Amino acid sequence: MSYTEDFDRSLSDPESFWRTQAASVDWHTPPAAIFKDGRWFVDGELNTSWLALDFHVENGRGDQDALIYDSPVTGTKQRYTYRELLEEVGRAAGALQRSGLTQGDRVVIYMPMVPEAVIAMLACARVGAIHSLVFGGFAAPELASRIDDAEPRLLITASCGIEFDRVIPYKPLVDDALELADHNVEHVIFLLRDQCEVSLSVNETSWTDFVADADPVEAVPVAATDPLYILYTSGTTGKPKGVVRDHGGHAVALRYSMSLVYGVGPGDVFWSASDVGWVVGHSYIVYAPLLTGCTTVLFEGKPVRTPDAGTFWRIISEYGVNVFFTAPTAFRAVRKEDPEAAMMKGHDLSSLRTLFLAGERTDPSTYEWLVDILGIPVVDHWWQTETGWPIAASPVGIEALAMKSGSANFPMPGFDVRILDENHIEQEAGSEGDVVIRLPLPPGCLPTVWRDHERFEKSYLSIHPGYYHTGDGGYFDEDGYLFIMGRTDDVINVAGHRLSTGEMEEIVAAHPAVAECAVIGIGDSDKGQVPVGLMVLKDGANIDARSLQSELVAAVRAHVGGIANFKRAVVVQRLPKTRSGKILRQVIRKIADNQAYDPPATIDDPAILEEIKDRLVDEGVGLVALSPE
């Protein structure tokens, strides 16, 4: 079977195509109806936790490593076989049931990169509960907003996370979030870590006590269309959208993607250097590798700084990683610290077959540097929280297609990608427009937004009727390669993390000295994009630019978290607007954009700041001061 044959069949006869892919999953009740009323595998039953663990134990992989935990920040290394991980998950699932949790209840998981986060996810899936992971770097208001939307009965967290050599206590953040939230969480479970002691209060239990003496429970069969998890992604209004992922389509799509895109099978070692709080962590740290029977690596820390840029090579060599997946930001940092790749020396990288990059556009020089130093295929691919698996890639599992630097390669089977203009007219090769996907979306993609289907339709299906609107702009070249040029809304990509500038604008606008503002994403060679605030001050505002910037940076950190990387505030005389008074944010982005710069230029480079200033002044924005950090 070739890529072209698979792709054409997936579009011409999708039900037959996905019936074939569904056969790779061991169903409790195989689906008779493949697609009905906009949903996939509607009458099938299965359990994701059983597929990820029990299936492999019953089929002879019980003694194979399922999970390798490597934590330079704590000096910990730990391995779990499939049998051992099943025992841990079964006991945690029993503890969930003992606490009164039932099928359909929600559990928010606010955890660092520790095995208990994976165990909690799989335990929820085992009993039919719906988990919602919140990235440990988010501040209390972000956690509170997700608690209010998901309305969980339980919150599972830890006493702390660790960033580089800094301990981040979680309990104050959790306490603040619970105080801010309107919804009442019944019980909070804390994983107590040696790096941070905490005192637990009423309705709080340690993880050790929570799972102690719990009887392991069997996996509960659930409908293929039942939700597995809710994962919140930035919305253009500032309020996060709860992307829903179901059990059936998710399992089929991820299992297929591992063979199609990543070219891995049972027994391979797969490492995704992401965080379980993001979709990459859900799909390709936890679920896809375990569904496939791989060994997956769970890494706690930032590979470039824990302890050095050689950490990538150490992990690959030590564990025999076959396929590695990370964001371009990470390798830009590695290249900056070790441009000659001297830290590769002494590491046996012969196990590594393919490197995959995603989360943001890979600049050509970084891509070519990686190809040169590794001598293996380097695949830049593109997908979203909403889709859960790659939209475009090179399908190395069935056919290694030639790759073009800067492209997302080709649409994967099931994704009918088109380029449309504002009048819904399909564009010719080379012409840029909105990147959309013709409905129906393939299995594994979001069927709705949690408890707000109207928002799902408005956000994704209303802009181009009959199509899912990705929010990205791009084009196909004459050879059929897809190029993604960036967001067309106010969501920006900071070091591979999608964040809403609209949310940051609300925080900036709340400052008493600010009359109006716009927050835009500026191209940065280290992080892809970073947010910059443009502000018009109120008449008579008595504050200097440096002090204002410091206060705004602190406010964004408090409400969103350090992950926002909001460090620049620019005072302007006016902002360009339409006649009706709407701020022309896209115009400002185009004026200030420094995407043309390749490393080593960053927003911290004074020359770049001056260039942005000149562009804004030339276009009549009227820059008064560009504040230093």
Order of alpha helices (4+ residues) and beta strands (2+ residues): alpha-alpha-beta-beta-beta-alpha-beta-beta-alpha-beta-alpha-beta-alpha-beta-beta-beta-alpha-beta-beta-alpha-beta-beta-beta-alpha-beta-alpha-beta-alpha-beta-alpha-beta-alpha-beta-beta-beta-beta-beta-alpha-beta-beta-beta-beta-alpha-beta-beta-alpha-beta-alpha-alpha-beta
